[in-house]
Amino acid sequence: MNRPLDVLFVNADSSAQAYQELSKDYSAIEPPTWCLLLAQSCRAKGFGAAILDCGAERLSETDAVKRIVEANPRLVCFAVYGQNPNSGTTNMIGATSLCRRLKESDASFVTCFAGSHPSALPKEVLSNKDIDVVLLNEGVYALHNLLQTDLKTRLEKVRGIGHKQNGHPQLNPPERVVPQDRMDLDLPGYAWDLLPCRQKPLDLYRAHFWHAEFNHNLRTPFAAIYTSLGCTFKCDFCMINIVNRVDNSDGIVAANSPNMRFWSPQFMLGEFEKLAHLGVETVRISDEMFFLNKNYYEPLLKGILDRGYRFRMWSYSRIDTVRPNFLDLFKRAGVGWLALGVEAASQVIRREVSKGSFKEINIREVTKTIQDHGLHIISNYIFGFPDDTLETMRQTLDLALELNTAMANMYPCQALPGSPLYNTARANGWALPDSYAGYAFLSYESQPLPTKHCSAAEVLKFRDAAWQEYFTRPAYLDRVERTFGPEQRRNVEAMTKIKLRRKLLGDP
């Protein structure tokens, strides 16, 4: 086709600031899921699309600008979504920096931001002089609407976008999100063919270290895929559902749109078939609540089994949604890990931040049941909820040590833009980060919330010490060695020697 490229989706690189030294060998490099979904949706409507993944190719900003200029798209769309709750905000680190460099090179490019952070704070994002347009909510229909214009005139008529009118941010009436009955049609899969590679598809991407059983050789090729979008719960600390918003009113948060939509199992089997043909075995199922609706996960997992695919997968579950009678199916289909949101040891704190949606449940029994079925657990803990004290945080750590799961994530509590907790923090005048990097859990600038009883520095210090205590214990390292092997133990020990620098704790 001779016509200009309609849209170039850019995944900027924020890894060095977000993960510090861990970015070199240990952090995952995930395929840019929403670049893939939006690109495929645009192509299905007849628009030309391409993807520039700066993180996967490890491009400098100079090289990235050169590549964008060479592609010469009508629209440069920076996708700042992320599979982790804070990723939309932390990905703004690289996206805003690269956008600035692009505009300095050639101000004629039309720039657009899409993702969870622009959906949470669209007017603040538009206040950046280098950003011309934002897509509100997930942006699928808004993007289609925008590409039907010349990108410059009559933008006030384009539903689902924010733009500048006489230099001031203006939000147009919102578009709908893709409804359940249009998922297979209007979000028709992933544009896998647009991703860069070195020698074979998806070989520039690498799985989480633990997903590959602490074996660096199993980390590539790697893919991440959604079989559903959104979540039905309304946890205070989460902003995942902010991309479902269809209300531009101030103060709207993720909890206002607890919407969950599914692709049909047959459609998703087609996507898994593509990955199998591409030679991918290591796959993340990115759904917030994969282990929730058996009408979707049961036929999908049975279909994977029937087709004989050999995937190494993991998925999320809450501790109170695990159904023991399906664990054998998960294991046989290749789901070797479940990520469990334990969050806190205290039932009182857990109920408070989840708006009472957590059921009373015996965490120890659930973890034992999962492990008895041969699945590994990565348990997620959060330190620094508003009601946390040093004592309750220690209780959470003691529970983690007792459970001794094969992997654990330990996060400092952040008031992420788009979450109810963010609005609470602003209303109460609690100190919030003054940079995007401040919302990155592992960054030098990381600044968690203070609690009612502890300072932000105390929370961060506790989290870092807790992580080190967990991963250097003989009981944990012995478990890794028994389960995965002596080399994998050495790999974990090497990881624990990387010290995070923290500005809040006085590090230079």
Secondary structure, 3 states (H helix, E strand, C coil): CCCCCCEEEEECCCHHHHHCCHHHHCCCECCCHHHHHHHHHHHHCCCCEEEEEHHHHCCCHHHHHHHHHHHCCCEEEEECCCCCCCHHHHCHHHHHHHHHHHHHHCCCCEEEEECHHHHHCHHHHHCCCCCCEEECCCCHHHHHHHHCCCCCCCHHHCCCEEEEECCEEEECCCCCCCCHHHHHHHCCCCCHHHCCCCCCCCCCCECCCCCCCCCHHHCCCEEEECCEEECCCCCCCCCHHHHHCCCCCCCCCHHHCCCEEECCHHHHHHHHHHHHHCCCCEEEECCCCCCCCHHHHHHHHHHHHHCCCCCEEEEEEECCCCCHHHHHHHHHHCEEEEEEEEECCCHHHHHHHCCCCCCCCCHHHHHHHHHHCCCEEEEEEEECCCCCCHHHHHHHHHHHHHHCCCEEEEEECCCCCCCHHHHHHHHHCCCCCCCHHHHCCCCCCCCCCCCCCCCHHHHHHHHHHHHHHHHHCHHHHHHHHHHHCHHHHHHHHHHHCCCCCCHHHCCC
